[in-house]
């Protein structure tokens, strides 16, 4: 076994192999082992990211192109600047110590601020976390809804709805997103680069990106939907702090659901919601969403504070 920590970006051949192995793990486990952010950052210029590669034997040989091969790659881990991390081991290389080795290296690089996601909380995740002194600190629910009747959205007074215009609404949307998710560890920190990366993805459709505008022309909220592999997603819903408590979040949610189910004729819609966001979870349950899987985030156990004698 060989482990190496490398800076961003990964060589194209290595990034392609990581993506291929992640797809194989998803087929085997029924859940994606890597988040959208990690997949987007595999071969992008993100100098503060750390990639950890686990090989069976020595790292791959140098190809004619001058790029390193990753034919014997057995596992992968990613560490973001904020300490959030992910890892997975190829199905054919599990129970051989690769997961423990990857997690140890993540902790060596990230230290006590490391926060490791386990998508789907698969068998063995808790065992591995406990072995290395980690505990669950956060839960993220993955919900699914199948086709059913939907009520119509009811809009607060003075609110109109239109779709996102790339190049025109970028800055205003980023400002709104930062306000709406000021306390969210990932969403609220999006930059213009983060937005641009997603606007250039094959799945991006401005007709499914809804903006709520108040009577002054200010963005009040949004619902960004996503469609991939025939499945719709409530990608992200946000409301300005000054427009909360008016029912705008529910109206925006319904606007996007109608778009996905009726306009796009999709039978399945999914979403992620933080375990601490009780109002949103209650709304989604009321609208027919049910828990499909649960993601958990582990962090190093905080040592007990010594009591002075």
N, C-alpha and C positions, 0 to 999 in steps of 0.2 A: 504493500500500500504506500502511495506517495500523496502527500497533500501540499498544495501551494496556494498562497494568497497572492492574488494579482490585482493590479489597479484597473480601473475602467479606461477604455472599453475593452471587452474581450475580442480576440481575433475572430473574424467572421466564421471560420470553420468551427471554432470552439463554441461560439454563441449558438450556431446552428445545431450542434450536437447536444448542448444543454436543453434547447427547445425540444428537440426530438425525444430526449430522455424524459423530459417533463410530461410530454404527451403520452409516453408509454406508462408513466406512473399514474397519470390521470385515468387512462383506460383500465389499469389494474385496480385502482383504489376507488374510482367513482368520484373523485374530487381533484381539482387542480392543485398541485403542490406549490405553485408559485403565483403570486399576485400579478395583476396587470402591470403594476409599477415595475416589478422586478423584470418581467419579460421585456418591457420597453427599454429598460436600462442595460440589457445584456450587451448590446453593441453600440450604445450611444455614448456621447462624451459627458460623463458624470464623474469628474475626478475624485470626488469624496466618497464614492462607493468602493466597497471591497468585495471581490469575488473570490470564493474559496473552491478549489477544484480537487476532487479526490479521485485518484487513478488506481486501477488495479495494476500494480507494478510501477514502471516508470512512465512519465508523461509521454504523450504521443510523439512520433517522429516529425521532423520538419518536412512539409510537403514541397513539391517543386515550386509552388507559388511563393514559398518563403513563410507561409503561415503554419502554425503548429496544428497538427492533427489532434483529435481528441477521441480516437477510436476506442481507447480503453478507459474512457471516463466512466466512473462508477457512481459518482455523487457530486452534488453541487450545493453551495450555500452562498447567501448574499447578506451583506451588512450595509445598511443605509447610514447616512451621517447622523440621523437622530437616534441610532441604536436599534432600530427595528430590524429584524432578521428573519430569514427563511432558509430552510434546507430540505433536501430530499435525497434519497438513495434509489438508484435504479432497481426495479423489482428483482432482477436477477442477482443483485449483490447485497441483499439484505441479510441481517443476522450474521454479519461478518465483521462488525466493528466500525464500518464506515460512518454510520450515523453518530456514534459516540465521538469519533475523531473529528468530524465536521463541527459538531456542537462545541467541543473543547476549543477548537481554533476560533470559532465565533466569539466565545467568551474571553479568550486570550486577547483578541483584537478589540472587542467592544467593552470589556470590563463590566462593572456593576450596572451600567446603564443599558445593557443588552436586553432586548425584548424579542423573544423568539416566537413566531407564529407556527401553530400546528393546524393546518387546514383539514377540517373534518374530524379532528381529534381521533385519529386512527389508533387501533390497538398498538401499544408500545410507546405512544407519545408520552403518556404520564410516567411510565416506568423510566424512560430515558431522562425526562426532566427531573424526576425525583433523585435519580442516581447522581446527577450533577448539581443538585441543590437549587433547583428552580421550582417555582410555584405559579399557579394560574393567577394572573392579575387582570385579565380582560377577556370578555367573550364577544364574539361577533356571530350573529345568527344569519344563516343563509335560508331565505324563505322562497317558497314556490307557490304559484297560483295557476289553476287551470281555468279555462274559459267558463265564465258565468256572467249573469246580469250585473250591470254596473249602474249606479245612480249618476245623474248628470252633475257636473261641477256647479257650485253656487259661488259666485265671485263677490268679494267685498265691494262696496261702493267705490267708484272711481278707478277701478282696476280694468285694464285692457290686456289682451294677450296677443303676442306675436311670436315669431320664431327668430332664433339667433342668426345674426348676419356676420360671418367671419370677416375680420378686418375692421369692422365697424364697432362691434360690441365687446371685443376682447378685453380692453382695459376696464370698462364698467363692470363686466361680469367678474373679472378677477377681484375687483374691489368688493363687490357684493359677496362673492364666495368667501373671502377672508373675514368679512363681518359675520356672515351666517355661521361659519365654522371656526370662530375664534378660539374655541376650546377643544377643537378636534385635532388630535395629534398628527394626522396625515392630510386630510382634505383642506384644512384651513391654510396650509403653507404652500399651496400651489403657486408656481411662478408662471410667467409668460411662456417659458420653455416647456413646462409641464402641459400647459393648455395646447400649445402648438403641436406637441407630439401627438396628442389625441385627435386634434383636428385633421391631422394627416393620415389617420388610420383608415383602412378600407371600410370599417364599419361606420364611420362618422356620417351622419345624415342631419343637416341643419333643419330639415322639416320635422325632426323628432326632438328638437331642442327648444323648449318653450320658455319665453320670458314674460313675466307679469310686470306691467308698467303702471305706476300710479298717475294721478292727474297732473303732476308736475313734470312728467316724463322721466322720472327716476325709476331705475330697476328696483322692484320690490321683492321679487322671488323668481325662481326658475325650476324647471323639471327637465333634466337632460336624460333622454332615453337612449337605449343602445340595443342593437339587434345583431346577434352573431349565431351562426349555425342554426337558424330558424327559431331561436329563443329570444324573446324580448326581455329587457332588463330595465328596471327603475334604477338608472345609473347613479344619479344623485339629485336630490331635491333640497333646495335651500330657500330660506325666507329671511329677509332683512330683519334685524332686531326691532326696528321701528314699525314693522308690519306684522309682527307675531301676535297671536291671540285673536286674529280676525277670521280664521278659517281658511287662510290663503294656502297653507301647506296642503290641506285636504283637497282643495279645489285644483291645485297644480298636480297633485298625485293622480286625481281622476282624469285630468286632461291628458296626461301621458298614458294612462291605462287605456283610455278610449282610443288613442292613437295606435297603440300596439295591438290591441285586440280587434278593433273594428277597421281602422284604416289599413293597417298592415296584415290583418287576418291571421294573427298569431294565437295559438291555443295555450301557450305556456309563457308565463312572465315570472321573472325571478328578481331578487334584490338582496342586498346585505344591510343589516341594521345592527348597531351597537347594542350590546346587552343592557347598557345603562339608559338607553333612550326609550323609556317606558311609554311616553305618549305616542311615539312613532310605531312602536311594536303593537300597541293597542289598536291604532288606526289600521295597520296592515292586517291584523287579525280580523278586524271588522269587515275588511274588504276581501276576505277569503284567502289570505296567504297562510300557509302552514310551514312549520319548520322542516327543512330538508336535511340540513347538516349544521353542525356547530363548529366554528373555529375558535381556538383559544390562544391566548398569548401568555407565554411564560417569562418570568423574570427571576433573577437571583434572589434567594430568600434574604430578607433583611435581618442581620444578626440582632438579637435582643439587646436593648440598651442596659448597660450595667447599672445597678442601683448602688449609690454611694453608701458606704458602711456608716 
